[in-house]
């Protein structure tokens, strides 16, 4: 039997955009680049299965339980009690750091190998990612945009 993959595309916050199935997920990703939602894609997760039957079962379960934003063409309609815009499960693939990770200055410091004081300097840079929230304890960010910023500045990641 031929191995088959289930792939997921995520946005910058780790929200699930699309779930698909393919024998050649890299080639299939090229096809998706024509979709209106492609500019939102910031990450991808690929999981291989022994055959198409197993992959299809996973794809169907994922669409029904994770409510990817752009899979509605498959005929799945979220439960009526969810309203017109159901909350979507927020999860991130392994390449985004293994889940939606929230970071404060201390965690960013650990990730970048710098002090919290240096992080306070870095966050004032014009191209540093915007925090997702400001709490009494300070500002918080999601991990993926911080990783992208660090990589774009040639910084080594320590976690």
C-alpha positions, 0 to 999 in steps of 0.5 A: 500500500502507498503511504498518504499524508494529512496536512494542516495549514496554520496562520501566524497565531496557530489557528487552523486554516485548512486540513487536506490529504495527499500522497504528495503534500508538497506538490499539493501545497503548491496547488493551494497557493492559488487559494484566496487564503494562502497569504494567511499561511504561516505554518504547516504540519504533515502527518503520514499514514500507512494508507489512504483509508487511514489518512481519510479517516483522520482528515474527516475527524480533523475537519469535524472536530477542529473546524478549519476555517477554509474546509467548509467546501467539504460539506462539514457544517459546524453545529448550529449551537456554535453560531455563524463563526464557531470558535476554532481550536487553536493549535500549532504544528511542531515546526511552530514550537509544538503548540500555541505558546505564550511568552512573556519577557522572561520566556523570550529572554530564555528563547533568545539567550538574553536577559529580560532587560535586553528583551525590554530593549528589543520589544521597542524595535519597530519590527518586533512582533506586537504582543497579543495582550497586555496583562498586569504582569506585562505584555505577552506574545505567541511563540511563532511570531517571535521565532520568525522575528528571531530567524529574520534577524539571524538570532540563534534560538536556545529552546 
